[in-house]
Amino acid sequence: MNITKKYHEEMCTSQMDCIEFETHESKRSIQLDVTPYIGIIQYKIPSGSSIGLYSSPDLSFLAGVTFAITNKRWMSAFSGCFDVSLSRITSSAQTLTANVFKHSGTMLSGKLGIRYTYPKGMIRPFAELGIDISSILNGTEKQYERSEKWMDGIFPGYYANAGINVKLSRKNKQMISVRAQFKSLRDVVEKCSFLDGWSSVIGYTF
């Protein structure tokens, strides 16, 4: 544009001789995609975890929403993502003395990451990597009729996922999103791995 303007100033002396073209930055260069989703998650207890004596947690529900911000003018293939989700964690374990412990709670997770999406076609694969901060809400441990608080605290970690976005229209941004995700949390107090999770979800992007 600078070269064109310079040429216009030097060579065009009247409005009748030349037509000057200018571009204007798109008002919608920043795009926000919102994706509510539902799915399932299976938590796993890694070796050395601070809750290592407990059995593997049950398969559970997962529900949340992802916000993806993209600058179409600069890097249309990359997005900054913020995600918040809720899931249920329940398990039971029997000790060598035949005592049965039952554990339950709601996992609240917040994620912040970077996503790469293949920018062409109706089916667009994507991959994402970032940090995860989770906490167990209303966690309880029951033995016989006795109940007490279980696993209070905040557990940081990381996550990685991959999936596909299927566009519903060439002109509109509405998509069906399917993804698989792995997350790993750490117990900073005990300084060890705390909990891993494998999940699969389906969502709708608008």
C-alpha positions as protocol buffer text, in pm:
chain_id: "A"
residue {
  index: 1
  type: MET
  ca { x: 0 y: 0 z: 0 }
}
residue {
  index: 2
  type: ASN
  ca { x: 288 y: 241 z: 73 }
}
residue {
  index: 3
  type: ILE
  ca { x: 443 y: 178 z: -268 }
}
residue {
  index: 4
  type: THR
  ca { x: 107 y: 231 z: -440 }
}
residue {
  index: 5
  type: LYS
  ca { x: 45 y: 556 z: -253 }
}
residue {
  index: 6
  type: LYS
  ca { x: 393 y: 682 z: -345 }
}
residue {
  index: 7
  type: TYR
  ca { x: 334 y: 598 z: -712 }
}
residue {
  index: 8
  type: HIS
  ca { x: -4 y: 774 z: -702 }
}
residue {
  index: 9
  type: GLU
  ca { x: 150 y: 1089 z: -555 }
}
residue {
  index: 10
  type: GLU
  ca { x: 424 y: 1100 z: -819 }
}
residue {
  index: 11
  type: MET
  ca { x: 233 y: 999 z: -1131 }
}
residue {
  index: 12
  type: CYS
  ca { x: -133 y: 1095 z: -1083 }
}
residue {
  index: 13
  type: THR
  ca { x: -194 y: 1468 z: -1084 }
}
residue {
  index: 14
  type: SER
  ca { x: -571 y: 1476 z: -1116 }
}
residue {
  index: 15
  type: GLN
  ca { x: -873 y: 1276 z: -1004 }
}
residue {
  index: 16
  type: MET
  ca { x: -948 y: 1195 z: -1368 }
}
residue {
  index: 17
  type: ASP
  ca { x: -612 y: 1033 z: -1438 }
}
residue {
  index: 18
  type: CYS
  ca { x: -600 y: 765 z: -1171 }
}
residue {
  index: 19
  type: ILE
  ca { x: -818 y: 571 z: -931 }
}
residue {
  index: 20
  type: GLU
  ca { x: -671 y: 509 z: -589 }
}
residue {
  index: 21
  type: PHE
  ca { x: -760 y: 186 z: -413 }
}
residue {
  index: 22
  type: GLU
  ca { x: -737 y: 142 z: -38 }
}
residue {
  index: 23
  type: THR
  ca { x: -792 y: -155 z: 189 }
}
residue {
  index: 24
  type: HIS
  ca { x: -950 y: -141 z: 530 }
}
residue {
  index: 25
  type: GLU
  ca { x: -878 y: -386 z: 807 }
}
residue {
  index: 26
  type: SER
  ca { x: -1168 y: -621 z: 857 }
}
residue {
  index: 27
  type: LYS
  ca { x: -1382 y: -533 z: 1155 }
}
residue {
  index: 28
  type: ARG
  ca { x: -1419 y: -905 z: 1226 }
}
residue {
  index: 29
  type: SER
  ca { x: -1052 y: -1007 z: 1217 }
}
residue {
  index: 30
  type: ILE
  ca { x: -1094 y: -1138 z: 1574 }
}
residue {
  index: 31
  type: GLN
  ca { x: -1327 y: -1438 z: 1585 }
}
residue {
  index: 32
  type: LEU
  ca { x: -1467 y: -1603 z: 1898 }
}
residue {
  index: 33
  type: ASP
  ca { x: -1589 y: -1962 z: 1869 }
}
residue {
  index: 34
  type: VAL
  ca { x: -1798 y: -2107 z: 2153 }
}
residue {
  index: 35
  type: THR
  ca { x: -1828 y: -2485 z: 2185 }
}
residue {
  index: 36
  type: PRO
  ca { x: -2048 y: -2640 z: 2455 }
}
residue {
  index: 37
  type: TYR
  ca { x: -1989 y: -3016 z: 2480 }
}
residue {
  index: 38
  type: ILE
  ca { x: -2077 y: -3337 z: 2662 }
}
residue {
  index: 39
  type: GLY
  ca { x: -1892 y: -3666 z: 2687 }
}
residue {
  index: 40
  type: ILE
  ca { x: -1741 y: -3931 z: 2910 }
}
residue {
  index: 41
  type: ILE
  ca { x: -1417 y: -3948 z: 3108 }
}
residue {
  index: 42
  type: GLN
  ca { x: -1225 y: -4232 z: 3270 }
}
residue {
  index: 43
  type: TYR
  ca { x: -993 y: -4130 z: 3552 }
}
residue {
  index: 44
  type: LYS
  ca { x: -684 y: -4339 z: 3623 }
}
residue {
  index: 45
  type: ILE
  ca { x: -463 y: -4342 z: 3932 }
}
residue {
  index: 46
  type: PRO
  ca { x: -94 y: -4346 z: 3828 }
}
residue {
  index: 47
  type: SER
  ca { x: 172 y: -4537 z: 4018 }
}
residue {
  index: 48
  type: GLY
  ca { x: 296 y: -4342 z: 4318 }
}
residue {
  index: 49
  type: SER
  ca { x: -16 y: -4126 z: 4350 }
}
residue {
  index: 50
  type: SER
  ca { x: -109 y: -3989 z: 4690 }
}
residue {
  index: 51
  type: ILE
  ca { x: -438 y: -4181 z: 4655 }
}
residue {
  index: 52
  type: GLY
  ca { x: -267 y: -4492 z: 4523 }
}
residue {
  index: 53
  type: LEU
  ca { x: -436 y: -4741 z: 4755 }
}
residue {
  index: 54
  type: TYR
  ca { x: -777 y: -4669 z: 4606 }
}
residue {
  index: 55
  type: SER
  ca { x: -929 y: -4863 z: 4319 }
}
residue {
  index: 56
  type: SER
  ca { x: -966 y: -4720 z: 3970 }
}
residue {
  index: 57
  type: PRO
  ca { x: -1249 y: -4462 z: 3957 }
}
residue {
  index: 58
  type: ASP
  ca { x: -1569 y: -4541 z: 3767 }
}
residue {
  index: 59
  type: LEU
  ca { x: -1647 y: -4413 z: 3417 }
}
residue {
  index: 60
  type: SER
  ca { x: -1807 y: -4070 z: 3454 }
}
residue {
  index: 61
  type: PHE
  ca { x: -1984 y: -3790 z: 3268 }
}
residue {
  index: 62
  type: LEU
  ca { x: -1808 y: -3478 z: 3142 }
}
residue {
  index: 63
  type: ALA
  ca { x: -1969 y: -3147 z: 3045 }
}
residue {
  index: 64
  type: GLY
  ca { x: -1818 y: -2811 z: 2966 }
}
residue {
  index: 65
  type: VAL
  ca { x: -1763 y: -2525 z: 2724 }
}
residue {
  index: 66
  type: THR
  ca { x: -1461 y: -2410 z: 2522 }
}
residue {
  index: 67
  type: PHE
  ca { x: -1392 y: -2054 z: 2408 }
}
residue {
  index: 68
  type: ALA
  ca { x: -1148 y: -2023 z: 2115 }
}
residue {
  index: 69
  type: ILE
  ca { x: -1014 y: -1685 z: 2000 }
}
residue {
  index: 70
  type: THR
  ca { x: -859 y: -1656 z: 1653 }
}
residue {
  index: 71
  type: ASN
  ca { x: -709 y: -1363 z: 1466 }
}
residue {
  index: 72
  type: LYS
  ca { x: -809 y: -1435 z: 1106 }
}
residue {
  index: 73
  type: ARG
  ca { x: -579 y: -1163 z: 971 }
}
residue {
  index: 74
  type: TRP
  ca { x: -259 y: -1284 z: 1137 }
}
residue {
  index: 75
  type: MET
  ca { x: -275 y: -1660 z: 1213 }
}
residue {
  index: 76
  type: SER
  ca { x: -602 y: -1816 z: 1106 }
}
residue {
  index: 77
  type: ALA
  ca { x: -480 y: -2168 z: 1187 }
}
residue {
  index: 78
  type: PHE
  ca { x: -396 y: -2098 z: 1555 }
}
residue {
  index: 79
  type: SER
  ca { x: -636 y: -2026 z: 1840 }
}
residue {
  index: 80
  type: GLY
  ca { x: -603 y: -1938 z: 2206 }
}
residue {
  index: 81
  type: CYS
  ca { x: -842 y: -2160 z: 2404 }
}
residue {
  index: 82
  type: PHE
  ca { x: -1002 y: -2136 z: 2746 }
}
residue {
  index: 83
  type: ASP
  ca { x: -1207 y: -2430 z: 2871 }
}
residue {
  index: 84
  type: VAL
  ca { x: -1410 y: -2494 z: 3186 }
}
residue {
  index: 85
  type: SER
  ca { x: -1567 y: -2831 z: 3265 }
}
residue {
  index: 86
  type: LEU
  ca { x: -1732 y: -3042 z: 3533 }
}
residue {
  index: 87
  type: SER
  ca { x: -1702 y: -3417 z: 3582 }
}
residue {
  index: 88
  type: ARG
  ca { x: -1788 y: -3670 z: 3850 }
}
residue {
  index: 89
  type: ILE
  ca { x: -1530 y: -3889 z: 4021 }
}
residue {
  index: 90
  type: THR
  ca { x: -1643 y: -4193 z: 4223 }
}
residue {
  index: 91
  type: SER
  ca { x: -1452 y: -4500 z: 4341 }
}
residue {
  index: 92
  type: SER
  ca { x: -1445 y: -4765 z: 4609 }
}
residue {
  index: 93
  type: ALA
  ca { x: -1161 y: -4968 z: 4758 }
}
residue {
  index: 94
  type: GLN
  ca { x: -1119 y: -5252 z: 5002 }
}
residue {
  index: 95
  type: THR
  ca { x: -815 y: -5262 z: 5230 }
}
residue {
  index: 96
  type: LEU
  ca { x: -633 y: -5571 z: 5355 }
}
residue {
  index: 97
  type: THR
  ca { x: -839 y: -5549 z: 5674 }
}
residue {
  index: 98
  type: ALA
  ca { x: -1163 y: -5569 z: 5468 }
}
residue {
  index: 99
  type: ASN
  ca { x: -1254 y: -5207 z: 5533 }
}
residue {
  index: 100
  type: VAL
  ca { x: -1446 y: -5060 z: 5237 }
}
residue {
  index: 101
  type: PHE
  ca { x: -1388 y: -4695 z: 5148 }
}
residue {
  index: 102
  type: LYS
  ca { x: -1612 y: -4508 z: 4906 }
}
residue {
  index: 103
  type: HIS
  ca { x: -1502 y: -4178 z: 4753 }
}
residue {
  index: 104
  type: SER
  ca { x: -1697 y: -3926 z: 4549 }
}
residue {
  index: 105
  type: GLY
  ca { x: -1670 y: -3568 z: 4436 }
}
residue {
  index: 106
  type: THR
  ca { x: -1715 y: -3323 z: 4149 }
}
residue {
  index: 107
  type: MET
  ca { x: -1407 y: -3226 z: 3953 }
}
residue {
  index: 108
  type: LEU
  ca { x: -1399 y: -2863 z: 3838 }
}
residue {
  index: 109
  type: SER
  ca { x: -1135 y: -2803 z: 3572 }
}
residue {
  index: 110
  type: GLY
  ca { x: -1009 y: -2493 z: 3396 }
}
residue {
  index: 111
  type: LYS
  ca { x: -779 y: -2517 z: 3094 }
}
residue {
  index: 112
  type: LEU
  ca { x: -575 y: -2266 z: 2896 }
}
residue {
  index: 113
  type: GLY
  ca { x: -402 y: -2371 z: 2575 }
}
residue {
  index: 114
  type: ILE
  ca { x: -305 y: -2323 z: 2211 }
}
residue {
  index: 115
  type: ARG
  ca { x: -483 y: -2503 z: 1927 }
}
residue {
  index: 116
  type: TYR
  ca { x: -376 y: -2564 z: 1568 }
}
residue {
  index: 117
  type: THR
  ca { x: -658 y: -2631 z: 1320 }
}
residue {
  index: 118
  type: TYR
  ca { x: -608 y: -2723 z: 955 }
}
residue {
  index: 119
  type: PRO
  ca { x: -769 y: -2416 z: 793 }
}
residue {
  index: 120
  type: LYS
  ca { x: -920 y: -2566 z: 475 }
}
residue {
  index: 121
  type: GLY
  ca { x: -1202 y: -2801 z: 382 }
}
residue {
  index: 122
  type: MET
  ca { x: -1527 y: -2909 z: 541 }
}
residue {
  index: 123
  type: ILE
  ca { x: -1348 y: -3153 z: 776 }
}
residue {
  index: 124
  type: ARG
  ca { x: -1070 y: -2983 z: 974 }
}
residue {
  index: 125
  type: PRO
  ca { x: -842 y: -3182 z: 1207 }
}
residue {
  index: 126
  type: PHE
  ca { x: -700 y: -3003 z: 1511 }
}
residue {
  index: 127
  type: ALA
  ca { x: -456 y: -3058 z: 1797 }
}
residue {
  index: 128
  type: GLU
  ca { x: -429 y: -2868 z: 2125 }
}
residue {
  index: 129
  type: LEU
  ca { x: -189 y: -2845 z: 2420 }
}
residue {
  index: 130
  type: GLY
  ca { x: -203 y: -2647 z: 2743 }
}
residue {
  index: 131
  type: ILE
  ca { x: -223 y: -2628 z: 3123 }
}
residue {
  index: 132
  type: ASP
  ca { x: -497 y: -2765 z: 3346 }
}
residue {
  index: 133
  type: ILE
  ca { x: -595 y: -2645 z: 3694 }
}
residue {
  index: 134
  type: SER
  ca { x: -845 y: -2871 z: 3873 }
}
residue {
  index: 135
  type: SER
  ca { x: -1010 y: -2900 z: 4212 }
}
residue {
  index: 136
  type: ILE
  ca { x: -1241 y: -3156 z: 4372 }
}
residue {
  index: 137
  type: LEU
  ca { x: -1564 y: -3000 z: 4502 }
}
residue {
  index: 138
  type: ASN
  ca { x: -1773 y: -3161 z: 4776 }
}
residue {
  index: 139
  type: GLY
  ca { x: -1534 y: -3454 z: 4800 }
}
residue {
  index: 140
  type: THR
  ca { x: -1642 y: -3713 z: 5056 }
}
residue {
  index: 141
  type: GLU
  ca { x: -1493 y: -4035 z: 5192 }
}
residue {
  index: 142
  type: LYS
  ca { x: -1731 y: -4286 z: 5351 }
}
residue {
  index: 143
  type: GLN
  ca { x: -1652 y: -4585 z: 5568 }
}
residue {
  index: 144
  type: TYR
  ca { x: -1956 y: -4766 z: 5704 }
}
residue {
  index: 145
  type: GLU
  ca { x: -2184 y: -4481 z: 5819 }
}
residue {
  index: 146
  type: ARG
  ca { x: -1908 y: -4230 z: 5879 }
}
residue {
  index: 147
  type: SER
  ca { x: -1841 y: -3956 z: 5624 }
}
residue {
  index: 148
  type: GLU
  ca { x: -1561 y: -3701 z: 5608 }
}
residue {
  index: 149
  type: LYS
  ca { x: -1406 y: -3454 z: 5363 }
}
residue {
  index: 150
  type: TRP
  ca { x: -1190 y: -3601 z: 5087 }
}
residue {
  index: 151
  type: MET
  ca { x: -913 y: -3449 z: 4877 }
}
residue {
  index: 152
  type: ASP
  ca { x: -929 y: -3077 z: 4943 }
}
residue {
  index: 153
  type: GLY
  ca { x: -695 y: -2865 z: 4732 }
}
residue {
  index: 154
  type: ILE
  ca { x: -596 y: -2745 z: 4385 }
}
residue {
  index: 155
  type: PHE
  ca { x: -417 y: -2976 z: 4144 }
}
residue {
  index: 156
  type: PRO
  ca { x: -221 y: -2831 z: 3848 }
}
residue {
  index: 157
  type: GLY
  ca { x: -126 y: -3027 z: 3539 }
}
residue {
  index: 158
  type: TYR
  ca { x: -133 y: -3036 z: 3162 }
}
residue {
  index: 159
  type: TYR
  ca { x: -358 y: -3165 z: 2887 }
}
residue {
  index: 160
  type: ALA
  ca { x: -340 y: -3259 z: 2520 }
}
residue {
  index: 161
  type: ASN
  ca { x: -620 y: -3332 z: 2280 }
}
residue {
  index: 162
  type: ALA
  ca { x: -689 y: -3404 z: 1914 }
}
residue {
  index: 163
  type: GLY
  ca { x: -1004 y: -3417 z: 1707 }
}
residue {
  index: 164
  type: ILE
  ca { x: -1193 y: -3293 z: 1404 }
}
residue {
  index: 165
  type: ASN
  ca { x: -1430 y: -3007 z: 1330 }
}
residue {
  index: 166
  type: VAL
  ca { x: -1698 y: -3084 z: 1072 }
}
residue {
  index: 167
  type: LYS
  ca { x: -1837 y: -2767 z: 911 }
}
residue {
  index: 168
  type: LEU
  ca { x: -2213 y: -2765 z: 860 }
}
residue {
  index: 169
  type: SER
  ca { x: -2199 y: -2494 z: 591 }
}
residue {
  index: 170
  type: ARG
  ca { x: -1933 y: -2342 z: 366 }
}
residue {
  index: 171
  type: LYS
  ca { x: -2049 y: -1990 z: 449 }
}
residue {
  index: 172
  type: ASN
  ca { x: -2117 y: -2013 z: 822 }
}
residue {
  index: 173
  type: LYS
  ca { x: -1882 y: -2113 z: 1105 }
}
residue {
  index: 174
  type: GLN
  ca { x: -2118 y: -2363 z: 1274 }
}
residue {
  index: 175
  type: MET
  ca { x: -1943 y: -2698 z: 1325 }
}
residue {
  index: 176
  type: ILE
  ca { x: -1976 y: -3032 z: 1498 }
}
residue {
  index: 177
  type: SER
  ca { x: -1664 y: -3094 z: 1707 }
}
residue {
  index: 178
  type: VAL
  ca { x: -1543 y: -3440 z: 1813 }
}
residue {
  index: 179
  type: ARG
  ca { x: -1230 y: -3478 z: 2025 }
}
residue {
  index: 180
  type: ALA
  ca { x: -1029 y: -3711 z: 2249 }
}
residue {
  index: 181
  type: GLN
  ca { x: -826 y: -3573 z: 2539 }
}
residue {
  index: 182
  type: PHE
  ca { x: -563 y: -3679 z: 2791 }
}
residue {
  index: 183
  type: LYS
  ca { x: -498 y: -3485 z: 3113 }
}
residue {
  index: 184
  type: SER
  ca { x: -253 y: -3540 z: 3396 }
}
residue {
  index: 185
  type: LEU
  ca { x: -274 y: -3371 z: 3738 }
}
residue {
  index: 186
  type: ARG
  ca { x: -10 y: -3338 z: 4008 }
}
residue {
  index: 187
  type: ASP
  ca { x: -30 y: -3323 z: 4388 }
}
residue {
  index: 188
  type: VAL
  ca { x: 200 y: -3028 z: 4473 }
}
residue {
  index: 189
  type: VAL
  ca { x: 183 y: -3101 z: 4846 }
}
residue {
  index: 190
  type: GLU
  ca { x: 294 y: -3465 z: 4819 }
}
residue {
  index: 191
  type: LYS
  ca { x: 505 y: -3380 z: 4510 }
}
residue {
  index: 192
  type: CYS
  ca { x: 380 y: -3672 z: 4305 }
}
residue {
  index: 193
  type: SER
  ca { x: 139 y: -3757 z: 4024 }
}
residue {
  index: 194
  type: PHE
  ca { x: -221 y: -3735 z: 4139 }
}
residue {
  index: 195
  type: LEU
  ca { x: -469 y: -3836 z: 3870 }
}
residue {
  index: 196
  type: ASP
  ca { x: -486 y: -3898 z: 3495 }
}
residue {
  index: 197
  type: GLY
  ca { x: -794 y: -3875 z: 3278 }
}
residue {
  index: 198
  type: TRP
  ca { x: -894 y: -3997 z: 2931 }
}
residue {
  index: 199
  type: SER
  ca { x: -1204 y: -3843 z: 2777 }
}
residue {
  index: 200
  type: SER
  ca { x: -1402 y: -3819 z: 2454 }
}
residue {
  index: 201
  type: VAL
  ca { x: -1664 y: -3554 z: 2383 }
}
residue {
  index: 202
  type: ILE
  ca { x: -1888 y: -3416 z: 2112 }
}
residue {
  index: 203
  type: GLY
  ca { x: -1978 y: -3047 z: 2088 }
}
residue {
  index: 204
  type: TYR
  ca { x: -2141 y: -2782 z: 1874 }
}
residue {
  index: 205
  type: THR
  ca { x: -1943 y: -2473 z: 1769 }
}
residue {
  index: 206
  type: PHE
  ca { x: -2115 y: -2143 z: 1693 }
}
